[in-house]
Amino acid sequence: MEERTELKLLNRAKKQKILDLLNEEYGIENLNYLFLQTTRKLRIFSGALSKEEMIEWLKNINIDNIGLYFASWEDSGIRLNLDAVHLISKQASKNIIHLAEEQADSWFLGSEIELNIENKKEIEMNNVKEGFIIVKNKEDIIGTGKLTKTRILNYLPKERRIKN
C-alpha cells in the first residue's frame, strides 16, 4: 500500500510568510489563492470551495492533489514552477534575467547558460541576487533557473525541452 503524502491547508500566518518571501525574492505582493502544502511542494487553489469547505474535504477525503503545483521549497529559497511563473508574470519585478536569442535557444535544449557581459551588466544594474530567478527572452517568460556567480542553472522540465 502506498504511503499518502499529507496535503495541508496553510493558515494565514504561514501564507503571509510565503507572500513575504515571494515579495522579497520576486516582487510579488499579493496572491488571492488558498495555499496548500505537502512536504516540499506548495500548491495554490482558486476554485469555488471556501477555506472551511477545503478543510472539511482534507479531513474526510483522501485527496492526493488539488490546485496548481506552484513552487517547491529548496534549501536556498523558494523555486517557482514554470506554470506559476506565467501566472504571476505581471506582478514579478525582481530577480529577472533576459537571455539573448542564442542563449534562449540553448536554454530550450536544457543547457546551463554561461553569463556573458550583457547578463552581468543586467544583474548588477537590476540588483539580481544569486539564487532562484525568472528567465525571459524579450518579453516572453521561458523558465526558472538558479543564478550562480558564473552561470544560470536550467530548471526547465525535461518534457518542455527541445529534443535534438
C-alpha positions as a Markdown table, in Angstrom:
| # | Residue | x | y | z |
|---|---|---|---|---|
| 1 | Met | 0.0 | 0.0 | 0.0 |
| 2 | Glu | 1.3 | 3.4 | -1.0 |
| 3 | Glu | 2.0 | 5.9 | 1.8 |
| 4 | Arg | -0.1 | 9.0 | 1.4 |
| 5 | Thr | 1.6 | 12.4 | 1.4 |
| 6 | Glu | -0.4 | 14.7 | 3.6 |
| 7 | Leu | -1.8 | 17.8 | 1.9 |
| 8 | Lys | -2.3 | 20.7 | 4.4 |
| 9 | Leu | -4.1 | 24.0 | 4.0 |
| 10 | Leu | -1.8 | 26.8 | 5.3 |
| 11 | Asn | -3.1 | 29.2 | 7.9 |
| 12 | Arg | -3.0 | 33.0 | 7.4 |
| 13 | Ala | 0.4 | 33.4 | 9.2 |
| 14 | Lys | 2.1 | 30.7 | 7.1 |
| 15 | Lys | 0.6 | 32.1 | 3.9 |
| 16 | Gln | 1.8 | 35.6 | 4.9 |
| 17 | Lys | 5.3 | 34.2 | 5.4 |
| 18 | Ile | 5.3 | 32.8 | 1.9 |
| 19 | Leu | 3.9 | 36.0 | 0.5 |
| 20 | Asp | 6.7 | 38.0 | 2.2 |
| 21 | Leu | 9.3 | 35.6 | 0.8 |
| 22 | Leu | 7.8 | 35.9 | -2.7 |
| 23 | Asn | 7.8 | 39.7 | -2.4 |
| 24 | Glu | 11.4 | 39.7 | -1.3 |
| 25 | Glu | 12.6 | 37.4 | -4.0 |
| 26 | Tyr | 10.3 | 38.2 | -7.0 |
| 27 | Gly | 8.4 | 41.4 | -6.1 |
| 28 | Ile | 5.1 | 39.6 | -5.9 |
| 29 | Glu | 2.8 | 41.5 | -3.5 |
| 30 | Asn | -0.4 | 39.5 | -3.4 |
| 31 | Leu | -1.9 | 36.2 | -4.4 |
| 32 | Asn | -5.5 | 35.6 | -3.8 |
| 33 | Tyr | -5.4 | 31.8 | -3.6 |
| 34 | Leu | -5.7 | 29.2 | -0.9 |
| 35 | Phe | -2.2 | 27.8 | -0.2 |
| 36 | Leu | -1.7 | 24.1 | 0.3 |
| 37 | Gln | 1.5 | 22.3 | 1.1 |
| 38 | Thr | 2.9 | 18.8 | 1.0 |
| 39 | Thr | 6.4 | 18.1 | 2.4 |
| 40 | Arg | 8.3 | 20.2 | -0.1 |
| 41 | Lys | 5.7 | 21.3 | -2.6 |
| 42 | Leu | 3.4 | 24.3 | -2.5 |
| 43 | Arg | 0.1 | 24.3 | -4.3 |
| 44 | Ile | -2.4 | 27.1 | -4.9 |
| 45 | Phe | -6.2 | 26.7 | -5.3 |
| 46 | Ser | -8.7 | 29.3 | -6.6 |
| 47 | Gly | -11.8 | 27.1 | -7.1 |
| 48 | Ala | -15.3 | 27.5 | -5.7 |
| 49 | Leu | -14.5 | 25.9 | -2.4 |
| 50 | Ser | -14.3 | 28.1 | 0.7 |
| 51 | Lys | -11.5 | 27.7 | 3.2 |
| 52 | Glu | -13.9 | 25.9 | 5.6 |
| 53 | Glu | -15.0 | 23.5 | 2.8 |
| 54 | Met | -11.4 | 22.8 | 1.9 |
| 55 | Ile | -10.5 | 22.0 | 5.5 |
| 56 | Glu | -13.5 | 19.6 | 5.7 |
| 57 | Trp | -12.5 | 17.9 | 2.4 |
| 58 | Leu | -8.9 | 17.5 | 3.5 |
| 59 | Lys | -10.1 | 15.9 | 6.8 |
| 60 | Asn | -12.6 | 13.5 | 5.3 |
| 61 | Ile | -11.5 | 12.6 | 1.8 |
| 62 | Asn | -8.2 | 11.0 | 0.6 |
| 63 | Ile | -7.1 | 13.8 | -1.7 |
| 64 | Asp | -3.7 | 13.4 | -3.3 |
| 65 | Asn | -3.6 | 16.7 | -5.2 |
| 66 | Ile | -5.7 | 19.7 | -5.7 |
| 67 | Gly | -4.9 | 23.1 | -7.3 |
| 68 | Leu | -1.9 | 24.1 | -9.3 |
| 69 | Tyr | 1.6 | 23.0 | -8.3 |
| 70 | Phe | 3.1 | 26.4 | -7.6 |
| 71 | Ala | 6.6 | 26.1 | -6.1 |
| 72 | Ser | 8.9 | 23.9 | -4.2 |
| 73 | Trp | 11.0 | 24.5 | -1.1 |
| 74 | Glu | 14.7 | 24.3 | -1.6 |
| 75 | Asp | 17.5 | 24.9 | 0.9 |
| 76 | Ser | 18.3 | 28.2 | -0.9 |
| 77 | Gly | 14.8 | 29.5 | -1.3 |
| 78 | Ile | 11.5 | 29.0 | -3.0 |
| 79 | Arg | 11.6 | 27.8 | -6.6 |
| 80 | Leu | 8.6 | 28.7 | -8.7 |
| 81 | Asn | 7.2 | 26.2 | -11.1 |
| 82 | Leu | 7.1 | 27.2 | -14.8 |
| 83 | Asp | 3.3 | 27.4 | -14.9 |
| 84 | Ala | 3.4 | 29.5 | -11.7 |
| 85 | Val | 5.8 | 32.0 | -13.2 |
| 86 | His | 3.4 | 32.6 | -16.1 |
| 87 | Leu | 0.6 | 33.1 | -13.6 |
| 88 | Ile | 2.4 | 35.8 | -11.6 |
| 89 | Ser | 4.3 | 37.3 | -14.6 |
| 90 | Lys | 2.5 | 40.6 | -14.5 |
| 91 | Gln | 3.5 | 41.1 | -10.8 |
| 92 | Ala | 7.0 | 39.8 | -10.9 |
| 93 | Ser | 9.5 | 42.7 | -10.8 |
| 94 | Lys | 12.7 | 41.2 | -9.2 |
| 95 | Asn | 15.3 | 38.6 | -10.0 |
| 96 | Ile | 14.6 | 38.5 | -13.7 |
| 97 | Ile | 17.2 | 37.9 | -16.3 |
| 98 | His | 16.8 | 38.4 | -20.0 |
| 99 | Leu | 18.6 | 36.0 | -22.4 |
| 100 | Ala | 19.8 | 36.8 | -25.9 |
| 101 | Glu | 18.3 | 34.8 | -28.7 |
| 102 | Glu | 21.3 | 32.4 | -28.9 |
| 103 | Gln | 21.2 | 31.8 | -25.1 |
| 104 | Ala | 17.5 | 31.2 | -25.3 |
| 105 | Asp | 18.0 | 28.5 | -28.0 |
| 106 | Ser | 20.5 | 26.8 | -25.7 |
| 107 | Trp | 18.1 | 27.2 | -22.8 |
| 108 | Phe | 15.4 | 25.3 | -24.6 |
| 109 | Leu | 17.8 | 22.4 | -25.2 |
| 110 | Gly | 18.3 | 22.2 | -21.5 |
| 111 | Ser | 21.7 | 23.7 | -21.3 |
| 112 | Glu | 23.1 | 25.8 | -18.4 |
| 113 | Ile | 23.8 | 29.4 | -19.5 |
| 114 | Glu | 27.3 | 30.9 | -19.0 |
| 115 | Leu | 26.9 | 34.5 | -18.1 |
| 116 | Asn | 28.1 | 37.0 | -20.7 |
| 117 | Ile | 29.0 | 40.7 | -20.3 |
| 118 | Glu | 25.4 | 41.8 | -21.0 |
| 119 | Asn | 24.0 | 39.4 | -18.4 |
| 120 | Lys | 26.5 | 40.6 | -15.8 |
| 121 | Lys | 25.6 | 44.2 | -16.5 |
| 122 | Glu | 21.8 | 43.4 | -16.2 |
| 123 | Ile | 22.5 | 41.6 | -12.9 |
| 124 | Glu | 24.4 | 44.5 | -11.5 |
| 125 | Met | 22.1 | 47.2 | -12.8 |
| 126 | Asn | 18.9 | 45.4 | -11.5 |
| 127 | Asn | 20.5 | 44.1 | -8.3 |
| 128 | Val | 19.6 | 40.5 | -9.2 |
| 129 | Lys | 20.6 | 38.2 | -6.4 |
| 130 | Glu | 22.2 | 34.7 | -6.6 |
| 131 | Gly | 19.5 | 32.1 | -6.2 |
| 132 | Phe | 16.3 | 31.3 | -8.0 |
| 133 | Ile | 15.4 | 33.6 | -10.8 |
| 134 | Ile | 12.9 | 34.1 | -13.6 |
| 135 | Val | 14.3 | 33.8 | -17.1 |
| 136 | Lys | 13.0 | 35.8 | -20.1 |
| 137 | Asn | 13.8 | 36.1 | -23.8 |
| 138 | Lys | 12.5 | 39.5 | -25.0 |
| 139 | Glu | 9.1 | 39.8 | -23.2 |
| 140 | Asp | 8.5 | 36.0 | -23.0 |
| 141 | Ile | 9.0 | 34.0 | -19.8 |
| 142 | Ile | 11.0 | 30.9 | -20.8 |
| 143 | Gly | 11.6 | 29.4 | -17.4 |
| 144 | Thr | 13.1 | 29.5 | -13.9 |
| 145 | Gly | 16.7 | 29.0 | -13.1 |
| 146 | Lys | 19.3 | 29.3 | -10.4 |
| 147 | Leu | 21.8 | 32.1 | -10.7 |
| 148 | Thr | 25.4 | 31.4 | -9.5 |
| 149 | Lys | 28.4 | 33.6 | -9.9 |
| 150 | Thr | 29.2 | 32.3 | -13.4 |
| 151 | Arg | 26.1 | 30.7 | -14.9 |
| 152 | Ile | 22.4 | 30.1 | -14.8 |
| 153 | Leu | 21.4 | 26.5 | -13.9 |
| 154 | Asn | 18.5 | 25.3 | -16.0 |
| 155 | Tyr | 15.3 | 24.2 | -14.3 |
| 156 | Leu | 13.2 | 23.8 | -17.5 |
| 157 | Pro | 11.4 | 20.5 | -17.1 |
| 158 | Lys | 12.7 | 17.8 | -19.5 |
| 159 | Glu | 9.3 | 17.4 | -21.1 |
| 160 | Arg | 9.3 | 21.0 | -22.1 |
| 161 | Arg | 12.8 | 21.0 | -23.7 |
| 162 | Ile | 13.5 | 20.7 | -27.4 |
| 163 | Lys | 14.8 | 17.3 | -28.3 |
| 164 | Asn | 17.8 | 17.2 | -30.6 |
